[in-house]
Amino acid sequence: MSKLYNTQKEITTQISNFLKISIPNIRKTQLKIIPNIIFGMITSNSCAASSIAAYLKDEFSLIKLDSVNKRIRRLFNNKYFDPYHFYNSFIKSVISSYKKKHKDNRVHICFDHTYSHENYTVYMMSMRIGKQGIPLYFECFKGINNSDSYLDDTIIKGINFVSELFKDTGLELIFLADRWFNSKKILNHIDNLNHTYCIRIKGNLNIKVFDKKEGHYLRKSASDLFSYQYHSNFYYDTYLYSDADYKTNITVGKKQNVSEPWIIATNGDPKRAIKDYGYRFGVNIIISS
């Protein structure tokens, strides 16, 4: 009985052919090493040059491990290698052939920060598919908690890229983020792009909510909004921030035995906000309404 399998050479050749199509202006020197680096990343489950080098075979088997390590590092330190251009071109090609299998047109996009010890901060936007996150956009900043990575303009730059990525696809983009991203400028920008946001807001955020008993708007903190134990509470046309010039909807809900509720601002249907926000964690959270 014959056994079918792919060697490193066969896999890297296919990767190379794909890169020629998706990144036509890629340099030949880069094309010789990048497919092997991608193979090494996949097999080692690591982005460390030393780990990648240890998993490379074929022609790399005849080269000292330290020399392979240096070749990988030289690529990433080469001024002619632009990682942003490379990945942006790569992901554009991938998304151009994306076909949804679910019935609706909703695509959940998460944005957040991650860190590598004290080395750098990464701002990343990813598309949720089940429990998996597919990176769509990233930007790196030196040092941990680099303030530039949190600027509204930095966040909006990524939002614009993702918006353009799905342009003319007919898909509905729903942006999900934690409490660090609830600035008025970000929310308003997503709204102006005709996309939906479900973003958690801080409990100390000043809001104005309409009180039916009083017959007018009352100023309070978001944490003062009433929440039920077993179902969500919805607040329509609520004003965020002390200047009270940005109107949105708010959903407050929490799971059993959880003391702090989720307070979600959304420009979409507040009855879907908790469920949509749950996709940020790759889970389907249902709180009865």
N, C-alpha and C positions, 0 to 999 in steps of 0.2 A: 504493500500500500504506500503510495507516494504522499508526502507531507508538503503542504503549501505554506510557505512563509516568506517574509520580506527581509532582505538583508539591509544593513545600513546603507550600502551603496544604492540599492534600489529605492529606498525611502528618500534619501537625500537627492537623488536624481529627480524624483517626482516633485519634491519641494523646490528644487532649482527651476524646473519647468514652470511651476506656478508663479515663482517670483519674477521670472522673465516676462510673464504676461501682466501681472498685477503691478510691477514696478519696472517699466520698460527702461528707465534711465539708470538702473542699478549698475554699479561698476563691476567689471569682470573679477577683480580681486576680491570684492565682497561676496560675489556670487559663489566663489570657490569655498569660502569658509562658513558663511552664514547658514546654509542648509545643514552642515554638520553641527554647528552650535545649537540650532533648533532641535536636531535629533538628540544631542546631549542633554539639553534642558528637559526634554520629554522623558528620556530614559532615567535620568538621575533625579527628577523632580526637584531640581535646584537651578538657581540662576548664578551660583558661584562658579567662577572660571575653573577652579581646581576640581570641583565636582563634575562639571561638564567634561573636562579633559579626561577624567578617569573612565568615562563611559564610551569614549570614541574608539572605534576599531578600524578595520581595513587599513588604509595607508597610514593612519595615525598610530597604528600598532608598532610601527618601525621607528617612531620618533619618541624621544625621551619625554616623559610626562611633563617635566618642567618646561620644555620647549613648546609643547602644545598649549600649556597654560599661558605662556607669554604671547603666543600667536592670537589667542582669544582676547587677551587684554589689549593687544595692539589694535585690534579692530575697534573696540569700544573707545579707545583713546585717540583714534585717528580723526583728524579735523574734517576729513571728507565723508565721514559717516555721520549722518543726521538721524538719530533714533526716532525723532518725531515724524519726520518725512517718511521714513521707512515704515513705521507702524501705521501711520494715517493712510498711506497708499495701500498697505496690506489689508486693513480693516474695511476700507471702501470696497475693495474687490470682494471680500467675504460677504458683506452686507448686501451687495448688489445681487447676490444669488440667494438671499435669505427667503425662505418660504415658510409662512406660519402654518401650523397644523391645528391651532385652536380655532373655535368658531368666530370669536370676535376679533376686532382689529387692535386690541390693546397690547402695547409693549411697555413693560416697566423698566425704567432707567434709574439706577441708583447712583448717587455721587457721594463720595466720602474721602477721608484722608487715611493713609496708612504710613507706617514708619519703619525704618531699619535702624534699630538701636539709636545712636546719636548721629548717624551719618546723613540721613536725608529724609525729607517729607515728600510723599507722593499724593497728589490730587488725582483721583481716578473716577471715571464714569463707566459703568458697566450695565449690560443688558441682562436681566434675569430670565433664565430659561430653567424652570423647575427649581432645583436647589443649586444650580450652577450660575455663575456670573461670567459673562463674556466681556472682557475689557474692550471698550470702544474708544477711549481717549484717556491720556494720562499726561501729567506734567510733573517733573521732579524739581525739588528745591533743596539746597544744601542745609544741613542741620535739622534737628528735630523741632517740630512746631514752628517752622519758618513762617513768619507773619505774611509774607507775600503769597503763600499758598492759600490763605484765607480771604484774600481781597475779593470783593464782589466782581471786579473786572476779570480776575482769574477764573472764578466759577462760571461767569457768563461766557467766557471764551470757550469753555468746554461745552456748555449748553448749546451754543451756536453751531459748533462742529457736529454734535449729535443731531441737532435739528436738520442741518443740511444733509447729513448722512442718510436720513430717512425721507428726504424731500420727494414728493410725488409718488410715494409708495402706498398712500391711502391708509397707513397705520396711525393709530392714535397713541401718541407718546405720553406717558404718565411718569413724571419725575418724582422720585422719592428721596428724602434726606432727613437727617437727624436735626437736633436743635441748634447746631452751629450754622445752619444755612437759612434761617428764617428772616433774612433782611428784606425790607420792602422792595429794594431794587431788584433782587433776584426773583422774588415772587411776581413782581410786575412784568419783568422781562419774559418769564415763561408764559404768562397770560397773554402778552402782546404777540407772542409767536403762535398763539392759538393751541398751545399744549396744556395739559393738566398737571397740577402739582398736588402732592399730598406730603406736606412737610410738618414734622413735629415742632411745636413751639415751646419755648421756655415758660415755666409756671409764673415767673416774675414779670412777664411781658404785659405792658399796659394795654388794655382793650376797652372798647365801648360796646356794650351789648344791649339790645332792646329788651326792656322789662315790660311784659304785658300788663302786669298789675299797676305799675307806675305810669304806663302809657308813654314812656320816653326812654332815651338811652341813658344807661348808667355806666360810670367809669369804674373799672375794677381790674384786678390782676387775673391772668388766665387761670391760675390755680384756684381762684374762687368760683369757677364755673362748676355747677353741680354735676356729679357723675353717679350713675347707678352701678350696682355691683354686677348685674347680669345682662344689661343691654346698654346701648349707646345713647347719648343725648346730643341733639343737634341744635346748633345756633346759626341761623341764617343772617346774612347781611350784617356781620359783625365787623367793627372797625379795629384794626390793629394799630399799635403804637400810640404814644401820647398825643401826637398831633392829629390822630383820628382822621386821616385822609386816605386810608387804604382799606377798602371793603373786601371781605372774603367770607367764607363759611367755615365753621369750626365744628368738629366732632369730638366728643369726649367719651372715652370708653375704657374699660379695664377688665382684665380677666380675673377669675376668682382667686382669692388669696394674694392679689397684687395690690399694694397700698397706693402706689402712684399711678394715676390714669394716664393714658396716652391722650394728648391734646393735639389734634391734627388740624392744620389749616389747609383748606382746599378750595380751588376755584371750580371744582367739579361737583358731582353729587355727593353730599356729605354722608349719605347712607352707604356709600361704597368706600369711604375714606379709610376706615380701619382695615377692611379686607385688602385694599390696594397697598396700604402701608406695610402689611404683613409680608408682602412679596419682597420687601427689602431684606428679609431674613431667609427668604426661600421657603416660607411656610404660608399656609392659608389659614389665617386667623379669623374666626367668625364669632362676633359678639351679637347676640340677637337684638334686633331693633324692635 
